Amino acid sequence: SHTAIRVFVNEGEGLNHDVSVTVASQAGTGSNLFKYDNPVVSAMTPSTKDTSGGSITITGNNFGASTASYTGKIGSTSFSSATRLSHTAIRVFVNEGEGLNHDVSVTVASQAGTGSN
């Protein structure tokens, strides 16, 4: 129509993205019009780990593009590193900790997602 266009958006992350459209050499830009969905945490493998810490794979959705950076926690223990495996999985390394039924939080480009165990 004269008032709308449909576009394909590549995978990404973040919020407050500007949107620019050019038609017949005439450009228009809107500020802070688009945001990607927050990350969603669905599961962890393994779901239990000895207290010495180690590698855990977190699955879910909206983990961003291949250039994204991640922060997060399992309970109160921060990830010491995180690597993107795909848009739906990241591998994290957690330091030693203790306890059970910890919540998991993952932050990608200032957007947080959580999951419960």
Backbone atoms as SQL, in Angstrom:
CREATE TABLE atoms (id INTEGER PRIMARY KEY, chain TEXT, resi INTEGER, resn TEXT, atom TEXT, x REAL, y REAL, z REAL);
INSERT INTO atoms VALUES
  (1, 'A', 1, 'SER', 'N', 0.840, -1.181, 0.000),
  (2, 'A', 1, 'SER', 'CA', 0.000, 0.000, 0.000),
  (3, 'A', 1, 'SER', 'C', 0.886, 1.246, 0.000),
  (4, 'A', 2, 'HIS', 'N', 0.251, 2.358, -0.036),
  (5, 'A', 2, 'HIS', 'CA', 0.960, 3.629, -0.051),
  (6, 'A', 2, 'HIS', 'C', 1.489, 3.995, 1.338),
  (7, 'A', 3, 'THR', 'N', 1.002, 3.296, 2.373),
  (8, 'A', 3, 'THR', 'CA', 1.363, 3.670, 3.745),
  (9, 'A', 3, 'THR', 'C', 2.171, 2.607, 4.481),
  (10, 'A', 4, 'ALA', 'N', 2.473, 1.473, 3.841),
  (11, 'A', 4, 'ALA', 'CA', 3.195, 0.407, 4.545),
  (12, 'A', 4, 'ALA', 'C', 4.057, -0.384, 3.572),
  (13, 'A', 5, 'ILE', 'N', 5.165, -0.895, 4.094),
  (14, 'A', 5, 'ILE', 'CA', 6.000, -1.828, 3.340),
  (15, 'A', 5, 'ILE', 'C', 6.335, -2.990, 4.261),
  (16, 'A', 6, 'ARG', 'N', 6.623, -4.136, 3.684),
  (17, 'A', 6, 'ARG', 'CA', 7.049, -5.301, 4.452),
  (18, 'A', 6, 'ARG', 'C', 8.507, -5.573, 4.104),
  (19, 'A', 7, 'VAL', 'N', 9.322, -5.775, 5.122),
  (20, 'A', 7, 'VAL', 'CA', 10.744, -6.003, 4.916),
  (21, 'A', 7, 'VAL', 'C', 11.175, -7.254, 5.662),
  (22, 'A', 8, 'PHE', 'N', 12.295, -7.836, 5.246),
  (23, 'A', 8, 'PHE', 'CA', 12.913, -8.950, 5.949),
  (24, 'A', 8, 'PHE', 'C', 14.006, -8.376, 6.837),
  (25, 'A', 9, 'VAL', 'N', 14.025, -8.801, 8.092),
  (26, 'A', 9, 'VAL', 'CA', 15.017, -8.311, 9.041),
  (27, 'A', 9, 'VAL', 'C', 15.976, -9.454, 9.362),
  (28, 'A', 10, 'ASN', 'N', 17.262, -9.226, 9.193),
  (29, 'A', 10, 'ASN', 'CA', 18.271, -10.228, 9.531),
  (30, 'A', 10, 'ASN', 'C', 18.310, -10.449, 11.040),
  (31, 'A', 11, 'GLU', 'N', 18.900, -11.582, 11.453),
  (32, 'A', 11, 'GLU', 'CA', 19.022, -11.815, 12.888),
  (33, 'A', 11, 'GLU', 'C', 19.900, -10.739, 13.496),
  (34, 'A', 12, 'GLY', 'N', 19.624, -10.447, 14.739),
  (35, 'A', 12, 'GLY', 'CA', 20.377, -9.413, 15.425),
  (36, 'A', 12, 'GLY', 'C', 19.968, -9.363, 16.875),
  (37, 'A', 13, 'GLU', 'N', 20.290, -8.280, 17.518),
  (38, 'A', 13, 'GLU', 'CA', 19.954, -8.104, 18.916),
  (39, 'A', 13, 'GLU', 'C', 19.908, -6.626, 19.232),
  (40, 'A', 14, 'GLY', 'N', 19.316, -6.302, 20.340),
  (41, 'A', 14, 'GLY', 'CA', 19.312, -4.924, 20.794),
  (42, 'A', 14, 'GLY', 'C', 17.972, -4.240, 20.617),
  (43, 'A', 15, 'LEU', 'N', 17.968, -2.992, 21.032),
  (44, 'A', 15, 'LEU', 'CA', 16.751, -2.207, 20.976),
  (45, 'A', 15, 'LEU', 'C', 17.065, -0.803, 20.536),
  (46, 'A', 16, 'ASN', 'N', 16.027, -0.028, 20.305),
  (47, 'A', 16, 'ASN', 'CA', 16.156, 1.375, 19.883),
  (48, 'A', 16, 'ASN', 'C', 16.919, 1.528, 18.571),
  (49, 'A', 17, 'HIS', 'N', 16.631, 0.641, 17.626),
  (50, 'A', 17, 'HIS', 'CA', 17.256, 0.740, 16.303),
  (51, 'A', 17, 'HIS', 'C', 16.481, 1.740, 15.441),
  (52, 'A', 18, 'ASP', 'N', 17.219, 2.532, 14.670),
  (53, 'A', 18, 'ASP', 'CA', 16.598, 3.425, 13.701),
  (54, 'A', 18, 'ASP', 'C', 16.140, 2.615, 12.496),
  (55, 'A', 19, 'VAL', 'N', 15.108, 3.116, 11.815),
  (56, 'A', 19, 'VAL', 'CA', 14.608, 2.486, 10.595),
  (57, 'A', 19, 'VAL', 'C', 14.701, 3.517, 9.470),
  (58, 'A', 20, 'SER', 'N', 15.373, 3.136, 8.367),
  (59, 'A', 20, 'SER', 'CA', 15.523, 4.022, 7.213),
  (60, 'A', 20, 'SER', 'C', 14.904, 3.377, 5.991),
  (61, 'A', 21, 'VAL', 'N', 14.235, 4.174, 5.195),
  (62, 'A', 21, 'VAL', 'CA', 13.610, 3.705, 3.953),
  (63, 'A', 21, 'VAL', 'C', 13.977, 4.687, 2.846),
  (64, 'A', 22, 'THR', 'N', 14.383, 4.143, 1.694),
  (65, 'A', 22, 'THR', 'CA', 14.670, 4.981, 0.533),
  (66, 'A', 22, 'THR', 'C', 13.789, 4.536, -0.619),
  (67, 'A', 23, 'VAL', 'N', 13.058, 5.469, -1.206),
  (68, 'A', 23, 'VAL', 'CA', 12.184, 5.209, -2.346),
  (69, 'A', 23, 'VAL', 'C', 12.497, 6.266, -3.404),
  (70, 'A', 24, 'ALA', 'N', 12.872, 5.806, -4.576),
  (71, 'A', 24, 'ALA', 'CA', 13.171, 6.716, -5.689),
  (72, 'A', 24, 'ALA', 'C', 14.122, 7.843, -5.249),
  (73, 'A', 25, 'SER', 'N', 15.199, 7.470, -4.612),
  (74, 'A', 25, 'SER', 'CA', 16.251, 8.380, -4.159),
  (75, 'A', 25, 'SER', 'C', 15.815, 9.329, -3.043),
  (76, 'A', 26, 'GLN', 'N', 14.640, 9.109, -2.469),
  (77, 'A', 26, 'GLN', 'CA', 14.204, 9.929, -1.344),
  (78, 'A', 26, 'GLN', 'C', 14.248, 9.071, -0.082),
  (79, 'A', 27, 'ALA', 'N', 14.964, 9.553, 0.921),
  (80, 'A', 27, 'ALA', 'CA', 15.168, 8.766, 2.138),
  (81, 'A', 27, 'ALA', 'C', 14.406, 9.361, 3.311),
  (82, 'A', 28, 'GLY', 'N', 13.964, 8.469, 4.179),
  (83, 'A', 28, 'GLY', 'CA', 13.333, 8.876, 5.431),
  (84, 'A', 28, 'GLY', 'C', 13.828, 7.973, 6.551),
  (85, 'A', 29, 'THR', 'N', 14.002, 8.523, 7.734),
  (86, 'A', 29, 'THR', 'CA', 14.490, 7.750, 8.877),
  (87, 'A', 29, 'THR', 'C', 13.636, 8.043, 10.096),
  (88, 'A', 30, 'GLY', 'N', 13.298, 6.973, 10.807),
  (89, 'A', 30, 'GLY', 'CA', 12.626, 7.097, 12.095),
  (90, 'A', 30, 'GLY', 'C', 13.560, 6.619, 13.186),
  (91, 'A', 31, 'SER', 'N', 13.627, 7.339, 14.271),
  (92, 'A', 31, 'SER', 'CA', 14.548, 7.002, 15.357),
  (93, 'A', 31, 'SER', 'C', 13.895, 6.071, 16.379),
  (94, 'A', 32, 'ASN', 'N', 14.679, 5.101, 16.850),
  (95, 'A', 32, 'ASN', 'CA', 14.264, 4.209, 17.936),
  (96, 'A', 32, 'ASN', 'C', 12.934, 3.499, 17.661),
  (97, 'A', 33, 'LEU', 'N', 12.748, 3.002, 16.444),
  (98, 'A', 33, 'LEU', 'CA', 11.473, 2.393, 16.069),
  (99, 'A', 33, 'LEU', 'C', 11.439, 0.873, 16.174),
  (100, 'A', 34, 'PHE', 'N', 12.600, 0.218, 16.306),
  (101, 'A', 34, 'PHE', 'CA', 12.609, -1.237, 16.220),
  (102, 'A', 34, 'PHE', 'C', 13.454, -1.838, 17.323),
  (103, 'A', 35, 'LYS', 'N', 12.976, -2.980, 17.875),
  (104, 'A', 35, 'LYS', 'CA', 13.768, -3.744, 18.829),
  (105, 'A', 35, 'LYS', 'C', 13.574, -5.221, 18.557),
  (106, 'A', 36, 'TYR', 'N', 14.614, -5.996, 18.819),
  (107, 'A', 36, 'TYR', 'CA', 14.529, -7.444, 18.743),
  (108, 'A', 36, 'TYR', 'C', 13.933, -7.963, 20.041),
  (109, 'A', 37, 'ASP', 'N', 13.321, -9.143, 19.995),
  (110, 'A', 37, 'ASP', 'CA', 12.768, -9.760, 21.189),
  (111, 'A', 37, 'ASP', 'C', 13.878, -10.093, 22.178),
  (112, 'A', 38, 'ASN', 'N', 13.542, -10.061, 23.458),
  (113, 'A', 38, 'ASN', 'CA', 14.492, -10.437, 24.504),
  (114, 'A', 38, 'ASN', 'C', 14.848, -11.914, 24.390),
  (115, 'A', 39, 'PRO', 'N', 16.029, -12.296, 24.904),
  (116, 'A', 39, 'PRO', 'CA', 16.373, -13.715, 24.922),
  (117, 'A', 39, 'PRO', 'C', 15.405, -14.493, 25.813),
  (118, 'A', 40, 'VAL', 'N', 15.207, -15.754, 25.456),
  (119, 'A', 40, 'VAL', 'CA', 14.343, -16.654, 26.219),
  (120, 'A', 40, 'VAL', 'C', 15.182, -17.853, 26.626),
  (121, 'A', 41, 'VAL', 'N', 15.222, -18.167, 27.910),
  (122, 'A', 41, 'VAL', 'CA', 15.944, -19.323, 28.415),
  (123, 'A', 41, 'VAL', 'C', 14.961, -20.455, 28.624),
  (124, 'A', 42, 'SER', 'N', 15.196, -21.599, 27.939),
  (125, 'A', 42, 'SER', 'CA', 14.288, -22.745, 28.035),
  (126, 'A', 42, 'SER', 'C', 14.850, -23.880, 28.877),
  (127, 'A', 43, 'ALA', 'N', 16.151, -24.171, 28.734),
  (128, 'A', 43, 'ALA', 'CA', 16.736, -25.326, 29.425),
  (129, 'A', 43, 'ALA', 'C', 18.242, -25.173, 29.529),
  (130, 'A', 44, 'MET', 'N', 18.836, -26.022, 30.388),
  (131, 'A', 44, 'MET', 'CA', 20.287, -26.112, 30.533),
  (132, 'A', 44, 'MET', 'C', 20.683, -27.574, 30.449),
  (133, 'A', 45, 'THR', 'N', 21.846, -27.819, 29.826),
  (134, 'A', 45, 'THR', 'CA', 22.384, -29.179, 29.757),
  (135, 'A', 45, 'THR', 'C', 23.848, -29.124, 30.162),
  (136, 'A', 46, 'PRO', 'N', 24.286, -29.823, 31.161),
  (137, 'A', 46, 'PRO', 'CA', 23.465, -30.631, 32.051),
  (138, 'A', 46, 'PRO', 'C', 22.664, -29.733, 32.994),
  (139, 'A', 47, 'SER', 'N', 21.587, -30.266, 33.562),
  (140, 'A', 47, 'SER', 'CA', 20.762, -29.471, 34.470),
  (141, 'A', 47, 'SER', 'C', 21.311, -29.497, 35.893),
  (142, 'A', 48, 'THR', 'N', 22.281, -30.379, 36.149),
  (143, 'A', 48, 'THR', 'CA', 22.987, -30.379, 37.436),
  (144, 'A', 48, 'THR', 'C', 24.482, -30.399, 37.152),
  (145, 'A', 49, 'LYS', 'N', 25.241, -29.887, 38.082),
  (146, 'A', 49, 'LYS', 'CA', 26.697, -29.785, 37.919),
  (147, 'A', 49, 'LYS', 'C', 27.314, -29.885, 39.301),
  (148, 'A', 50, 'ASP', 'N', 28.492, -30.527, 39.397),
  (149, 'A', 50, 'ASP', 'CA', 29.135, -30.560, 40.706),
  (150, 'A', 50, 'ASP', 'C', 29.561, -29.136, 41.089),
  (151, 'A', 51, 'THR', 'N', 29.902, -28.940, 42.336),
  (152, 'A', 51, 'THR', 'CA', 30.162, -27.591, 42.846),
  (153, 'A', 51, 'THR', 'C', 31.428, -26.949, 42.304),
  (154, 'A', 52, 'SER', 'N', 32.237, -27.696, 41.548),
  (155, 'A', 52, 'SER', 'CA', 33.465, -27.124, 41.000),
  (156, 'A', 52, 'SER', 'C', 33.215, -26.254, 39.773),
  (157, 'A', 53, 'GLY', 'N', 31.978, -26.242, 39.237),
  (158, 'A', 53, 'GLY', 'CA', 31.657, -25.423, 38.067),
  (159, 'A', 53, 'GLY', 'C', 31.995, -26.147, 36.782),
  (160, 'A', 54, 'GLY', 'N', 31.990, -25.432, 35.671),
  (161, 'A', 54, 'GLY', 'CA', 32.319, -26.017, 34.387),
  (162, 'A', 54, 'GLY', 'C', 31.423, -25.509, 33.280),
  (163, 'A', 55, 'SER', 'N', 31.385, -26.250, 32.193),
  (164, 'A', 55, 'SER', 'CA', 30.679, -25.863, 30.980),
  (165, 'A', 55, 'SER', 'C', 29.219, -26.316, 31.022),
  (166, 'A', 56, 'ILE', 'N', 28.317, -25.419, 30.636),
  (167, 'A', 56, 'ILE', 'CA', 26.884, -25.700, 30.573),
  (168, 'A', 56, 'ILE', 'C', 26.358, -25.106, 29.269),
  (169, 'A', 57, 'THR', 'N', 25.489, -25.828, 28.583),
  (170, 'A', 57, 'THR', 'CA', 24.835, -25.303, 27.388),
  (171, 'A', 57, 'THR', 'C', 23.441, -24.819, 27.762),
  (172, 'A', 58, 'ILE', 'N', 23.145, -23.581, 27.429),
  (173, 'A', 58, 'ILE', 'CA', 21.831, -22.992, 27.674),
  (174, 'A', 58, 'ILE', 'C', 21.108, -22.916, 26.346),
  (175, 'A', 59, 'THR', 'N', 19.900, -23.463, 26.295),
  (176, 'A', 59, 'THR', 'CA', 19.097, -23.403, 25.076),
  (177, 'A', 59, 'THR', 'C', 17.893, -22.494, 25.303),
  (178, 'A', 60, 'GLY', 'N', 17.411, -21.953, 24.212),
  (179, 'A', 60, 'GLY', 'CA', 16.270, -21.048, 24.263),
  (180, 'A', 60, 'GLY', 'C', 16.062, -20.428, 22.904),
  (181, 'A', 61, 'ASN', 'N', 15.928, -19.113, 22.869),
  (182, 'A', 61, 'ASN', 'CA', 15.686, -18.410, 21.619),
  (183, 'A', 61, 'ASN', 'C', 16.155, -16.959, 21.761),
  (184, 'A', 62, 'ASN', 'N', 16.369, -16.333, 20.631),
  (185, 'A', 62, 'ASN', 'CA', 16.727, -14.908, 20.558),
  (186, 'A', 62, 'ASN', 'C', 18.083, -14.607, 21.191),
  (187, 'A', 63, 'PHE', 'N', 19.071, -15.484, 20.936),
  (188, 'A', 63, 'PHE', 'CA', 20.407, -15.249, 21.462),
  (189, 'A', 63, 'PHE', 'C', 21.256, -14.386, 20.528),
  (190, 'A', 64, 'GLY', 'N', 20.648, -13.770, 19.528),
  (191, 'A', 64, 'GLY', 'CA', 21.319, -12.767, 18.724),
  (192, 'A', 64, 'GLY', 'C', 22.169, -13.309, 17.588),
  (193, 'A', 65, 'ALA', 'N', 22.862, -12.375, 16.956),
  (194, 'A', 65, 'ALA', 'CA', 23.712, -12.673, 15.808),
  (195, 'A', 65, 'ALA', 'C', 25.057, -13.229, 16.280),
  (196, 'A', 66, 'SER', 'N', 25.844, -13.677, 15.344),
  (197, 'A', 66, 'SER', 'CA', 27.123, -14.310, 15.673),
  (198, 'A', 66, 'SER', 'C', 28.113, -13.359, 16.336),
  (199, 'A', 67, 'THR', 'N', 27.890, -12.066, 16.251),
  (200, 'A', 67, 'THR', 'CA', 28.798, -11.094, 16.860),
  (201, 'A', 67, 'THR', 'C', 28.330, -10.640, 18.248),
  (202, 'A', 68, 'ALA', 'N', 27.249, -11.196, 18.746),
  (203, 'A', 68, 'ALA', 'CA', 26.690, -10.772, 20.035),
  (204, 'A', 68, 'ALA', 'C', 27.628, -11.130, 21.183),
  (205, 'A', 69, 'SER', 'N', 27.526, -10.377, 22.251),
  (206, 'A', 69, 'SER', 'CA', 28.245, -10.708, 23.479),
  (207, 'A', 69, 'SER', 'C', 27.219, -10.983, 24.570),
  (208, 'A', 70, 'TYR', 'N', 27.609, -11.813, 25.522),
  (209, 'A', 70, 'TYR', 'CA', 26.678, -12.308, 26.525),
  (210, 'A', 70, 'TYR', 'C', 27.212, -12.097, 27.926),
  (211, 'A', 71, 'THR', 'N', 26.317, -11.815, 28.835),
  (212, 'A', 71, 'THR', 'CA', 26.594, -11.858, 30.260),
  (213, 'A', 71, 'THR', 'C', 25.437, -12.602, 30.898),
  (214, 'A', 72, 'GLY', 'N', 25.624, -13.063, 32.098),
  (215, 'A', 72, 'GLY', 'CA', 24.531, -13.729, 32.775),
  (216, 'A', 72, 'GLY', 'C', 24.967, -14.409, 34.043),
  (217, 'A', 73, 'LYS', 'N', 23.991, -15.048, 34.694),
  (218, 'A', 73, 'LYS', 'CA', 24.237, -15.715, 35.961),
  (219, 'A', 73, 'LYS', 'C', 23.411, -16.989, 36.062),
  (220, 'A', 74, 'ILE', 'N', 23.941, -17.902, 36.820),
  (221, 'A', 74, 'ILE', 'CA', 23.180, -19.042, 37.301),
  (222, 'A', 74, 'ILE', 'C', 23.138, -18.849, 38.807),
  (223, 'A', 75, 'GLY', 'N', 21.944, -18.550, 39.327),
  (224, 'A', 75, 'GLY', 'CA', 21.845, -18.119, 40.719),
  (225, 'A', 75, 'GLY', 'C', 22.573, -16.800, 40.859),
  (226, 'A', 76, 'SER', 'N', 23.491, -16.715, 41.806),
  (227, 'A', 76, 'SER', 'CA', 24.267, -15.488, 41.990),
  (228, 'A', 76, 'SER', 'C', 25.662, -15.593, 41.377),
  (229, 'A', 77, 'THR', 'N', 25.950, -16.716, 40.692),
  (230, 'A', 77, 'THR', 'CA', 27.270, -16.943, 40.103),
  (231, 'A', 77, 'THR', 'C', 27.284, -16.500, 38.645),
  (232, 'A', 78, 'SER', 'N', 28.113, -15.513, 38.334),
  (233, 'A', 78, 'SER', 'CA', 28.206, -14.995, 36.959),
  (234, 'A', 78, 'SER', 'C', 28.921, -15.982, 36.053),
  (235, 'A', 79, 'PHE', 'N', 28.569, -15.957, 34.760),
  (236, 'A', 79, 'PHE', 'CA', 29.321, -16.713, 33.767),
  (237, 'A', 79, 'PHE', 'C', 30.715, -16.112, 33.706),
  (238, 'A', 80, 'SER', 'N', 31.734, -16.953, 33.603),
  (239, 'A', 80, 'SER', 'CA', 33.070, -16.406, 33.390),
  (240, 'A', 80, 'SER', 'C', 33.359, -16.262, 31.904),
  (241, 'A', 81, 'SER', 'N', 32.607, -16.988, 31.065),
  (242, 'A', 81, 'SER', 'CA', 32.697, -16.815, 29.614),
  (243, 'A', 81, 'SER', 'C', 31.434, -17.387, 28.984),
  (244, 'A', 82, 'ALA', 'N', 31.149, -16.949, 27.764),
  (245, 'A', 82, 'ALA', 'CA', 29.984, -17.448, 27.023),
  (246, 'A', 82, 'ALA', 'C', 30.316, -17.441, 25.540),
  (247, 'A', 83, 'THR', 'N', 29.884, -18.488, 24.826),
  (248, 'A', 83, 'THR', 'CA', 30.130, -18.628, 23.394),
  (249, 'A', 83, 'THR', 'C', 28.818, -18.958, 22.701),
  (250, 'A', 84, 'ARG', 'N', 28.517, -18.250, 21.629),
  (251, 'A', 84, 'ARG', 'CA', 27.308, -18.526, 20.856),
  (252, 'A', 84, 'ARG', 'C', 27.505, -19.795, 20.056),
  (253, 'A', 85, 'LEU', 'N', 26.564, -20.725, 20.178),
  (254, 'A', 85, 'LEU', 'CA', 26.550, -21.922, 19.342),
  (255, 'A', 85, 'LEU', 'C', 25.594, -21.739, 18.174),
  (256, 'A', 86, 'SER', 'N', 24.478, -21.068, 18.427),
  (257, 'A', 86, 'SER', 'CA', 23.475, -20.782, 17.395),
  (258, 'A', 86, 'SER', 'C', 22.531, -19.718, 17.950),
  (259, 'A', 87, 'HIS', 'N', 21.527, -19.380, 17.168),
  (260, 'A', 87, 'HIS', 'CA', 20.522, -18.412, 17.612),
  (261, 'A', 87, 'HIS', 'C', 19.721, -18.958, 18.798),
  (262, 'A', 88, 'THR', 'N', 19.807, -20.282, 19.012),
  (263, 'A', 88, 'THR', 'CA', 19.015, -20.925, 20.060),
  (264, 'A', 88, 'THR', 'C', 19.856, -21.587, 21.149),
  (265, 'A', 89, 'ALA', 'N', 21.177, -21.423, 21.137),
  (266, 'A', 89, 'ALA', 'CA', 22.019, -22.072, 22.148),
  (267, 'A', 89, 'ALA', 'C', 23.312, -21.294, 22.369),
  (268, 'A', 90, 'ILE', 'N', 23.716, -21.218, 23.651),
  (269, 'A', 90, 'ILE', 'CA', 25.021, -20.678, 24.011),
  (270, 'A', 90, 'ILE', 'C', 25.666, -21.638, 25.002),
  (271, 'A', 91, 'ARG', 'N', 26.993, -21.689, 24.992),
  (272, 'A', 91, 'ARG', 'CA', 27.732, -22.488, 25.967),
  (273, 'A', 91, 'ARG', 'C', 28.403, -21.514, 26.919),
  (274, 'A', 92, 'VAL', 'N', 28.189, -21.730, 28.200),
  (275, 'A', 92, 'VAL', 'CA', 28.758, -20.846, 29.212),
  (276, 'A', 92, 'VAL', 'C', 29.657, -21.650, 30.136),
  (277, 'A', 93, 'PHE', 'N', 30.585, -20.960, 30.759),
  (278, 'A', 93, 'PHE', 'CA', 31.424, -21.569, 31.779),
  (279, 'A', 93, 'PHE', 'C', 31.106, -20.864, 33.084),
  (280, 'A', 94, 'VAL', 'N', 30.746, -21.655, 34.098),
  (281, 'A', 94, 'VAL', 'CA', 30.450, -21.083, 35.405),
  (282, 'A', 94, 'VAL', 'C', 31.512, -21.519, 36.400),
  (283, 'A', 95, 'ASN', 'N', 31.852, -20.608, 37.282),
  (284, 'A', 95, 'ASN', 'CA', 32.808, -20.898, 38.338),
  (285, 'A', 95, 'ASN', 'C', 32.140, -21.743, 39.413),
  (286, 'A', 96, 'GLU', 'N', 32.917, -22.154, 40.380),
  (287, 'A', 96, 'GLU', 'CA', 32.360, -23.002, 41.432),
  (288, 'A', 96, 'GLU', 'C', 31.212, -22.293, 42.150),
  (289, 'A', 97, 'GLY', 'N', 30.277, -23.105, 42.628),
  (290, 'A', 97, 'GLY', 'CA', 29.115, -22.579, 43.328),
  (291, 'A', 97, 'GLY', 'C', 28.437, -23.691, 44.095),
  (292, 'A', 98, 'GLU', 'N', 27.281, -23.386, 44.654),
  (293, 'A', 98, 'GLU', 'CA', 26.561, -24.390, 45.428),
  (294, 'A', 98, 'GLU', 'C', 25.076, -24.084, 45.398),
  (295, 'A', 99, 'GLY', 'N', 24.278, -25.057, 45.818),
  (296, 'A', 99, 'GLY', 'CA', 22.837, -24.876, 45.915),
  (297, 'A', 99, 'GLY', 'C', 22.090, -25.573, 44.795),
  (298, 'A', 100, 'LEU', 'N', 20.787, -25.361, 44.774),
  (299, 'A', 100, 'LEU', 'CA', 19.961, -25.985, 43.758),
  (300, 'A', 100, 'LEU', 'C', 18.818, -25.062, 43.384),
  (301, 'A', 101, 'ASN', 'N', 18.154, -25.405, 42.299),
  (302, 'A', 101, 'ASN', 'CA', 17.005, -24.654, 41.782),
  (303, 'A', 101, 'ASN', 'C', 17.322, -23.177, 41.543),
  (304, 'A', 102, 'HIS', 'N', 18.476, -22.933, 40.937),
  (305, 'A', 102, 'HIS', 'CA', 18.874, -21.556, 40.642),
  (306, 'A', 102, 'HIS', 'C', 18.173, -21.045, 39.387),
  (307, 'A', 103, 'ASP', 'N', 17.797, -19.769, 39.411),
  (308, 'A', 103, 'ASP', 'CA', 17.324, -19.111, 38.205),
  (309, 'A', 103, 'ASP', 'C', 18.517, -18.850, 37.292),
  (310, 'A', 104, 'VAL', 'N', 18.249, -18.756, 36.001),
  (311, 'A', 104, 'VAL', 'CA', 19.279, -18.490, 34.997),
  (312, 'A', 104, 'VAL', 'C', 18.923, -17.185, 34.304),
  (313, 'A', 105, 'SER', 'N', 19.893, -16.292, 34.165),
  (314, 'A', 105, 'SER', 'CA', 19.662, -15.063, 33.416),
  (315, 'A', 105, 'SER', 'C', 20.718, -14.930, 32.334),
  (316, 'A', 106, 'VAL', 'N', 20.281, -14.491, 31.160),
  (317, 'A', 106, 'VAL', 'CA', 21.177, -14.246, 30.028),
  (318, 'A', 106, 'VAL', 'C', 20.865, -12.855, 29.503),
  (319, 'A', 107, 'THR', 'N', 21.917, -12.048, 29.315),
  (320, 'A', 107, 'THR', 'CA', 21.742, -10.710, 28.761),
  (321, 'A', 107, 'THR', 'C', 22.496, -10.626, 27.444),
  (322, 'A', 108, 'VAL', 'N', 21.780, -10.181, 26.408),
  (323, 'A', 108, 'VAL', 'CA', 22.350, -9.997, 25.071),
  (324, 'A', 108, 'VAL', 'C', 22.042, -8.561, 24.664),
  (325, 'A', 109, 'ALA', 'N', 23.075, -7.773, 24.424),
  (326, 'A', 109, 'ALA', 'CA', 22.914, -6.386, 23.974),
  (327, 'A', 109, 'ALA', 'C', 21.898, -5.632, 24.835),
  (328, 'A', 110, 'SER', 'N', 22.075, -5.648, 26.148),
  (329, 'A', 110, 'SER', 'CA', 21.247, -4.946, 27.117),
  (330, 'A', 110, 'SER', 'C', 19.823, -5.483, 27.249),
  (331, 'A', 111, 'GLN', 'N', 19.548, -6.629, 26.662),
  (332, 'A', 111, 'GLN', 'CA', 18.225, -7.237, 26.788),
  (333, 'A', 111, 'GLN', 'C', 18.357, -8.528, 27.579),
  (334, 'A', 112, 'ALA', 'N', 17.600, -8.635, 28.663),
  (335, 'A', 112, 'ALA', 'CA', 17.724, -9.777, 29.555),
  (336, 'A', 112, 'ALA', 'C', 16.580, -10.770, 29.377),
  (337, 'A', 113, 'GLY', 'N', 16.925, -12.038, 29.576),
  (338, 'A', 113, 'GLY', 'CA', 15.949, -13.100, 29.618),
  (339, 'A', 113, 'GLY', 'C', 16.277, -14.019, 30.774),
  (340, 'A', 114, 'THR', 'N', 15.271, -14.612, 31.390),
  (341, 'A', 114, 'THR', 'CA', 15.494, -15.489, 32.524),
  (342, 'A', 114, 'THR', 'C', 14.751, -16.793, 32.353),
  (343, 'A', 115, 'GLY', 'N', 15.185, -17.767, 33.097),
  (344, 'A', 115, 'GLY', 'CA', 14.528, -19.061, 33.142),
  (345, 'A', 115, 'GLY', 'C', 14.685, -19.631, 34.538),
  (346, 'A', 116, 'SER', 'N', 13.786, -20.499, 34.931),
  (347, 'A', 116, 'SER', 'CA', 13.837, -21.101, 36.263),
  (348, 'A', 116, 'SER', 'C', 14.197, -22.562, 36.149),
  (349, 'A', 117, 'ASN', 'N', 14.878, -23.049, 37.150),
  (350, 'A', 117, 'ASN', 'CA', 15.221, -24.457, 37.221),
  (351, 'A', 117, 'ASN', 'C', 14.440, -25.102, 38.339);
